[in-house]
Amino acid sequence: MPVLLTPYLSFRDEAREAMEFYQSIFGGDLTLSTFADFHANENPVEADKIMHGHLVSGDLNLMGADTPNEMPFEAGTNFAISLSGGPEDEERLREYWDRLIEDGEVTLDLEDTPWGDIFGMVVDRYGVQWMIDIGRPEAPAPTAPAEDVDEGVDEDGGASESA
């Protein structure tokens, strides 16, 4: 998977409408995930807001999300540049991260996320907002039958002693 450099737009309660508008212009496939989808909403009012939207139309990529109410939002400065790649790009993306944080301000540490990727946000020394996303392969499905998985575990979930 190549490393992608993608514009990432922020909105205040209009991400769904805006991303659907851009899809009407550019076509393509639009994926929208809410804060509730990832159990990432502390405020129930924001559960249906868009946490991540991604429009892919051929070689065009555009991402966007709603800014939570407790975070500042100013139209005209509501964009970031997203760098994303797969696990095979992790070293390269971490090098970019390390360079971008020099004299910058980390706004979200580069760490594991509820959606399974490694993600972080930084404002570089020039005031440009960056997002780094390192995709992770999905965990393999268990191959053992359910009854084999439970063997050796007592009712409390601890290991049982066998003679």
C-alpha positions as CSV (number, residue, x, y, z in Angstrom):
1,M,0.0,0.0,0.0
2,P,1.5,3.4,-0.9
3,V,1.6,6.3,1.6
4,L,-1.2,8.7,0.8
5,L,-1.2,12.4,1.3
6,T,-4.9,13.4,1.7
7,P,-6.7,16.7,2.5
8,Y,-8.8,16.3,5.7
9,L,-11.6,18.8,6.2
10,S,-13.2,19.7,9.5
11,F,-16.8,20.8,10.0
12,R,-19.1,21.9,12.8
13,D,-22.2,19.6,12.5
14,E,-22.1,19.6,8.7
15,A,-19.7,16.8,7.8
16,R,-22.4,14.4,6.5
17,E,-24.0,17.0,4.4
18,A,-20.7,18.3,3.0
19,M,-19.2,14.9,2.3
20,E,-22.4,13.9,0.5
21,F,-22.2,17.1,-1.5
22,Y,-18.6,16.4,-2.5
23,Q,-19.7,12.9,-3.5
24,S,-22.4,14.4,-5.8
25,I,-19.6,16.4,-7.5
26,F,-16.8,13.8,-7.7
27,G,-18.8,10.5,-7.6
28,G,-17.1,7.6,-6.0
29,D,-17.6,5.7,-2.8
30,L,-18.3,7.5,0.5
31,T,-17.8,5.9,3.9
32,L,-19.2,7.7,6.9
33,S,-18.6,6.6,10.5
34,T,-20.1,8.3,13.5
35,F,-18.6,8.8,17.0
36,A,-21.1,6.2,18.3
37,D,-19.8,3.7,15.8
38,F,-16.5,3.7,17.6
39,H,-17.9,4.3,21.1
40,A,-15.9,7.6,21.0
41,N,-18.6,10.1,22.1
42,E,-18.5,11.4,25.6
43,N,-21.4,13.7,24.9
44,P,-24.6,11.7,23.8
45,V,-25.6,14.7,21.7
46,E,-22.6,14.1,19.4
47,A,-23.2,10.4,18.9
48,D,-24.5,10.8,15.3
49,K,-21.8,13.3,14.3
50,I,-19.3,12.1,11.8
51,M,-16.0,10.9,13.3
52,H,-14.5,10.0,10.0
53,G,-15.7,10.4,6.4
54,H,-13.7,9.1,3.4
55,L,-14.6,9.7,-0.2
56,V,-12.7,7.7,-2.9
57,S,-13.3,8.4,-6.5
58,G,-10.6,6.9,-8.8
59,D,-7.3,8.5,-7.7
60,L,-9.1,11.3,-5.7
61,N,-9.2,11.0,-1.9
62,L,-11.0,13.4,0.4
63,M,-11.6,13.0,4.2
64,G,-13.7,14.9,6.6
65,A,-15.2,14.9,10.1
66,D,-17.3,16.9,12.6
67,T,-15.3,18.8,15.2
68,P,-16.6,17.9,18.7
69,N,-18.3,20.9,20.5
70,E,-15.6,21.1,23.2
71,M,-12.9,21.6,20.5
72,P,-12.2,25.0,18.9
73,F,-13.5,25.4,15.3
74,E,-12.8,28.3,12.9
75,A,-14.0,28.2,9.3
76,G,-11.2,28.8,6.9
77,T,-8.7,27.0,9.1
78,N,-10.7,23.8,9.2
79,F,-8.3,21.5,7.3
80,A,-5.4,19.2,7.9
81,I,-3.1,17.0,5.8
82,S,-3.5,13.3,6.4
83,L,-0.6,10.9,5.8
84,S,-1.8,7.3,5.9
85,G,-0.4,3.9,5.0
86,G,-0.4,0.3,6.0
87,P,1.7,-1.7,8.5
88,E,4.5,-2.0,5.9
89,D,4.7,1.8,5.9
90,E,4.9,2.2,9.7
91,E,8.7,3.0,9.9
92,R,8.4,5.6,7.2
93,L,5.3,7.2,8.8
94,R,6.9,7.3,12.2
95,E,9.9,9.0,10.7
96,Y,7.6,11.7,9.2
97,W,5.9,12.0,12.6
98,D,9.3,12.5,14.4
99,R,10.2,15.2,11.9
100,L,6.9,17.0,12.1
101,I,6.8,17.2,15.9
102,E,10.2,19.0,16.0
103,D,9.3,22.5,17.3
104,G,5.6,21.6,16.7
105,E,2.7,20.9,19.1
106,V,1.4,17.3,19.5
107,T,-2.4,17.6,19.8
108,L,-2.9,13.8,20.0
109,D,-0.2,11.3,20.7
110,L,0.7,8.7,18.0
111,E,-0.9,5.7,19.7
112,D,-3.4,2.8,19.3
113,T,-7.0,3.8,18.6
114,P,-10.5,2.2,19.1
115,W,-10.6,1.5,15.3
116,G,-7.4,-0.5,15.5
117,D,-4.9,1.8,13.7
118,I,-2.1,3.9,15.2
119,F,-3.1,7.6,14.9
120,G,-1.7,10.9,16.0
121,M,-2.2,14.6,15.3
122,V,0.4,17.5,15.3
123,V,0.5,21.1,14.4
124,D,3.9,21.7,12.8
125,R,6.2,24.7,13.5
126,Y,4.4,26.6,10.7
127,G,0.9,26.1,12.0
128,V,-0.1,23.3,9.6
129,Q,-2.2,20.5,11.1
130,W,-1.1,17.0,10.2
131,M,-2.7,13.6,10.9
132,I,-0.7,10.4,10.8
133,D,-2.6,7.1,10.4
134,I,-0.8,3.7,10.4
135,G,-3.3,1.0,9.4
136,R,-3.3,-2.4,11.0
137,P,-4.3,-5.7,9.5
138,E,-7.4,-7.1,11.0
139,A,-6.9,-9.6,13.8
140,P,-7.2,-13.2,12.4
141,A,-10.4,-15.0,13.3
142,P,-10.0,-17.7,15.9
143,T,-9.6,-21.1,14.3
144,A,-10.3,-23.3,17.4
145,P,-13.9,-24.4,18.0
146,A,-15.5,-22.6,20.9
147,E,-15.5,-25.6,23.2
148,D,-11.7,-25.9,22.8
149,V,-11.2,-22.3,23.6
150,D,-13.0,-22.6,27.0
151,E,-11.0,-25.6,28.1
152,G,-8.8,-24.9,31.1
153,V,-10.8,-21.8,32.2
154,D,-12.9,-21.9,35.4
155,E,-16.2,-20.2,36.0
156,D,-14.4,-17.0,37.1
157,G,-12.4,-16.7,33.9
158,G,-9.1,-17.8,35.6
159,A,-7.1,-20.9,34.7
160,S,-8.4,-24.1,36.2
161,E,-6.0,-26.5,37.8
162,S,-5.9,-29.9,36.1
163,A,-4.3,-33.1,37.6
